[in-house]
């Protein structure tokens, strides 16, 4: 493996960051509020989806950087790409998305 191969390699932590960021694009306000609450992200009354996503992304980025995970210049994934990649990596169908749902959101089993 050459030095360039090492430089181009994406670590597991970077991949987790990319997947989490991609999944955020498909979440509605209620789901984003749940994620924010679970992650300790401060939420103001009346925050819209875009503001919630931005706050969660900023929190995730700060945590990644604090952990020493280089995240600058990582490719951005769409929600569909994130779901597909998670499915491929796990070897099981991703239960994160329901193709019949207009938002691709998970549905109760």
C-alpha positions as CSV (number, residue, x, y, z in Angstrom):
1,X,0.0,0.0,0.0
2,X,1.4,3.3,-1.0
3,X,1.4,6.6,1.0
4,X,-1.4,7.9,-1.3
5,X,-3.6,4.8,-0.5
6,X,-3.3,5.6,3.2
7,X,-4.1,9.3,2.6
8,X,-7.3,8.3,0.6
9,X,-8.5,5.8,3.1
10,X,-11.7,6.6,5.1
11,X,-11.6,5.5,8.7
12,X,-14.5,3.9,10.4
13,X,-15.2,7.0,12.5
14,X,-15.2,9.1,9.3
15,X,-17.6,6.7,7.7
16,X,-19.9,6.9,10.8
17,X,-19.9,10.7,10.5
18,X,-20.8,10.5,6.8
19,X,-23.6,8.0,7.4
20,X,-25.1,10.0,10.2
21,X,-24.9,13.2,8.2
22,X,-26.5,11.5,5.2
23,X,-29.4,10.1,7.3
24,X,-30.2,13.6,8.7
25,X,-31.2,14.8,5.2
26,X,-34.2,12.5,5.3
27,X,-35.5,13.2,8.8
28,X,-38.6,15.3,9.5
29,X,-38.9,17.8,12.4
30,X,-40.1,15.3,15.0
31,X,-37.2,12.9,14.2
32,X,-34.7,15.7,14.2
33,X,-36.0,16.9,17.6
34,X,-35.5,13.3,18.9
35,X,-32.0,13.2,17.6
36,X,-31.2,16.6,19.1
37,X,-32.5,15.6,22.5
38,X,-30.6,12.3,22.4
39,X,-27.4,14.1,21.4
40,X,-27.8,16.9,23.9
41,X,-28.1,19.5,21.1
42,X,-29.6,22.7,22.4
43,X,-33.0,23.4,20.7
44,X,-34.9,26.7,20.7
45,X,-38.7,26.8,20.3
46,X,-39.8,27.2,16.7
47,X,-36.6,25.8,15.1
48,X,-37.4,24.5,11.7
49,X,-35.9,21.4,10.0
50,X,-33.0,23.3,8.4
51,X,-32.0,24.9,11.7
52,X,-32.3,21.6,13.5
53,X,-30.2,19.8,10.9
54,X,-27.6,22.6,11.0
55,X,-27.4,22.5,14.8
56,X,-27.1,18.7,14.9
57,X,-24.4,18.8,12.1
58,X,-22.5,21.4,14.0
59,X,-22.6,19.3,17.2
60,X,-21.6,16.2,15.3
61,X,-18.7,18.0,13.6
62,X,-17.5,19.5,16.9
63,X,-17.5,16.1,18.5
64,X,-15.7,14.5,15.6
65,X,-13.0,17.2,15.6
66,X,-12.6,17.0,19.4
67,X,-12.1,13.2,19.0
68,X,-9.4,13.9,16.4
69,X,-11.5,12.6,13.5
70,X,-10.6,14.5,10.3
71,X,-13.9,15.3,8.6
72,X,-13.0,18.2,6.3
73,X,-13.5,17.3,2.6
74,X,-15.4,14.1,3.2
75,X,-17.9,13.3,0.5
76,X,-21.5,14.1,1.4
77,X,-24.0,11.3,1.1
78,X,-27.7,11.5,0.3
79,X,-30.0,9.7,2.7
80,X,-30.5,7.0,0.1
81,X,-26.8,6.5,-0.3
82,X,-26.4,6.4,3.5
83,X,-29.1,3.7,3.8
84,X,-27.7,1.7,0.9
85,X,-24.1,1.9,2.2
86,X,-25.3,0.9,5.8
87,X,-27.1,-2.1,4.3
88,X,-24.1,-3.2,2.2
89,X,-21.7,-2.8,5.2
90,X,-23.9,-4.7,7.6
91,X,-24.8,-7.4,5.1
92,X,-28.5,-7.0,6.0
93,X,-31.2,-4.8,4.6
94,X,-31.2,-1.4,6.2
95,X,-34.3,-1.0,8.2
96,X,-33.7,2.7,8.3
97,X,-35.9,3.4,5.3
98,X,-39.2,2.4,3.9
99,X,-39.2,2.8,0.1
100,X,-42.9,3.3,0.1
101,X,-42.7,6.3,2.4
102,X,-42.4,9.7,0.7
103,X,-39.6,10.6,3.1
104,X,-38.0,7.1,3.3
105,X,-38.4,7.2,7.0
106,X,-38.5,4.1,9.1
107,X,-41.9,2.6,9.8
108,X,-42.9,0.6,12.8
109,X,-42.6,-3.2,12.2
